[in-house]
Every structure is written in C-alpha cells, then in structure tokens.
Amino acid sequence: MTLSIPEVVYFVTVINLNEAKAHLGKYVAKAAKGEVIVLCERNRPVAELRAISGREEGRPVKLGVLKGAFKVPENFDAPLESFEKEFYSTKLKP
C-alpha cells in the first residue's frame, strides 16, 4: 500500500478578477515562484493560478517531437452531413 503525502501550500494570494486583469504579469511571476493565486469573482473563489509542476526550469520545450506521427486526412474539415441534417432539422422546444 502506497501512502500519498498531501500537497501543502504555504503562500496563497486571493485576488478578484479585475485585479488579475490589471496585473496579470505580476501574478504569473509569483505563481512561477511557487505561490498559489486564487482568483475570485465577486469574492467567490473560481480558479487557481499556480506553476506547472514537473517541468525543469531553464530547459527549453522540444518542438516537433511527433512530426510525421500523424497524417491529417484530406476530408478533415469536410462537413458532416448527418450532423448538419440533425442540427438544422431539430426544432427547439419551448
């Protein structure tokens, strides 16, 4: 049996969305350093801003790792006739 240790957050900042919009860069920098930012809408918590765990600092993201692993079909963006037929023929119920 494996026991998991709960995450302990020591630094939490609670802000409203207007404050977050006005100073987003400042709060992203705090979150990147390990602080948790709780975003509130009308003083009710709705989201958290925190650092992404598991990514080594200073290590660049490697792009193109899956290049060639997937081929997009020619008809990828073709209309789905069965969906359109159902969508446009269905009447809304009051």
N, C-alpha and C positions, 0 to 999 in steps of 0.2 A: 504494500500500500504506500502510495506517494502522498506526502503532505505538501500542500502549496502554501507559500507564505504570502499573505495579503500585501498588496502594494500600499505603502504608507506615503502620503503626500504631506509635506511639511509647509510648503509655501503655496497658498491659494489666494488669488485676487478675484474679487467679484466686481463685475462692471456691467453697465447697461449697454445696449446695442449702439446708442448714439455715441457713447464714449469709445467703443470699439471701432466704429467707423472713422471717427476723428483721429485716432491714434493707433491704427492697426499695426503699423510697423513696430512701434514700441512694445506692444503686447506680444507680437510674434517673436521678437528678440528675447523677451522674458520667458516665453514658453520654450524656446530653443535651449535655454539655460536650465530647464528642468522645472520651472514654475508652472502651475496649472492655473489657467484663466477660466473662470466660469462666466459665461455670457448670459445675461438676463434680459428678458423682455417684460417691461412693466414690473420690474422687481421679482420676476419669477425665473428661476434657472431654466434655460432651454438647451444649452450646449456647453461643451468644454473645449478649450484650446490648449493643446499640450504637444510636446515634442514627439516625433515619431521614434519609437524605440526600435532597437535592433540595427540601426544604420550607423556605421562607423563615421565619426566626424572627420572631415577632410578627405574622405575617399570619394572620388567622383562617381557618378552614376554611369554605368556602362550602357550605352545605347546600341541598338541593333542586335541584341543577343539572339533574338528569334527571327532574324531576317531569313526569308526563304522557307520558314517552317509552315507557313500558311499561305494559301493562294485564295484571293478573293474571287468568287465565281463571277462570270460575266453578267449574270442576271441578279446580282446582289441588290441593286436598287430598283428592280422592276416592281411594278405594282402587284400587290397580292389580290388577285381578282375575287377570291372567296371572301376575304376580309372586307374589301370595299363593298361588295354586294350586301353583306350583312350589316355593315356600318351605316350605309346610306339608306337601306330599306327599313331599318328599325325605327319605329316611331316612339318618341318619348311618352312615358305615361305621367299624367299629372299627379 
